Amino acid sequence: MTTNEATDPIGAGLLRHFLAALAYRTQKALRDAPPEFGEFRAGPNVRTPRELVWHMTGVIGYARTHFSGGVWRPEPESSLADEVRRFHAVLEDLARHLDAGKAPAEFTFAQLLQGPLADAMTHAGQLAMLRRLAGSPVPPENFLLADVRADNLGAEQPPPRAPKAGWRPDQPPPAPGRPIGP
């Protein structure tokens, strides 16, 4: 490849959309969670939701250091709400680097996606799983139809466009491959 993949505007735009999907899925997992959810511990040595969001912030901050330099190790916040605020602020800051056309210092966009960004998305899924384990499952939806916008990286995310009709919290998760939605 003769051009540097890291400076590809299509790659930067796709990463920005990925960050928006991460914001959307994180908020979906946290929306309407009971107040005690932030400190729910599924077992010994398992991160609480607050600790998971702290870790997610850390890996997004790590990705950001590849644009800005330095080392970033956030101290834990005292509440889930504070962790969530900081998480979205770090997402927005990483997006500003992408918007500015900056290239990561050492890695390609593909490497950032397969490393810290994919790691953070995995943890968004873990938040949803912890909700079910805590007795407060997240309603399923068809994410292909979700209102994910690259310009919305904040905590205020839109409601699902295609939730599973007739879903109840006492039901098991839907089978894979079956359509979800109205």
Residue pairs with C-beta under 8 A, 6 or more apart in sequence:
4 103
4 108
5 11
5 108
5 109
5 110
6 103
6 104
6 107
6 108
6 109
7 101
7 103
8 109
9 101
11 108
11 109
11 110
12 98
12 99
12 101
12 109
13 150
14 109
15 98
15 109
15 112
15 113
15 117
16 95
16 98
16 99
16 150
17 148
17 150
18 113
18 117
18 121
19 91
19 94
19 95
19 98
19 117
19 150
19 153
20 148
20 149
20 150
20 151
20 152
20 153
21 121
21 143
21 146
21 148
22 91
22 117
22 120
22 121
22 124
23 88
23 91
23 152
23 153
23 154
23 155
23 157
24 146
24 147
24 148
24 152
24 157
25 121
25 124
25 125
25 128
25 143
26 53
26 56
26 84
26 87
26 124
26 127
27 155
27 156
27 157
28 128
28 138
28 141
28 157
28 160
29 124
29 125
29 127
29 128
29 131
29 138
30 37
30 49
30 80
30 84
30 127
31 138
31 157
32 136
33 49
33 131
33 136
34 134
34 136
37 49
37 80
37 130
37 131
37 134
37 136
38 48
38 49
38 50
38 79
38 80
38 81
38 83
39 48
39 49
39 50
39 80
40 48
40 49
40 130
40 133
40 134
41 48
42 130
42 133
42 134
47 55
47 126
49 80
49 127
49 130
50 76
50 77
50 79
50 80
50 83
51 76
52 123
52 126
52 127
52 130
53 80
53 83
53 84
53 87
53 123
53 127
54 74
54 76
54 77
54 83
55 123
56 87
56 120
56 123
56 124
57 74
57 83
57 86
57 87
57 90
58 72
58 73
58 74
59 116
59 117
59 119
59 120
59 123
60 87
60 90
60 91
60 94
60 116
60 117
60 120
61 72
61 73
61 74
61 90
62 72
62 116
63 94
63 112
63 115
63 116
63 117
64 72
64 90
64 93
64 94
64 97
65 71
65 72
66 104
66 105
66 106
66 107
66 112
67 94
67 97
67 102
67 103
67 104
67 105
68 97
69 105
74 86
76 83
77 83
77 86
84 155
85 155
88 153
88 154
88 155
91 153
92 153
92 154
95 153
104 111
104 112
107 115
128 138
131 137
131 138
132 138
132 173
136 169
137 169
137 173
139 160
139 163
139 164
139 167
139 169
140 163
140 164
140 167
140 173
140 174
140 180
141 160
141 161
141 162
141 163
141 164
141 180
141 181
142 161
142 162
142 179
142 180
142 181
144 162
145 161
145 162
145 181
146 160
146 161
146 162
147 158
147 161
152 158
162 180
162 181
162 182
163 180
163 181
164 174
164 180
164 181
165 181
165 182
174 180
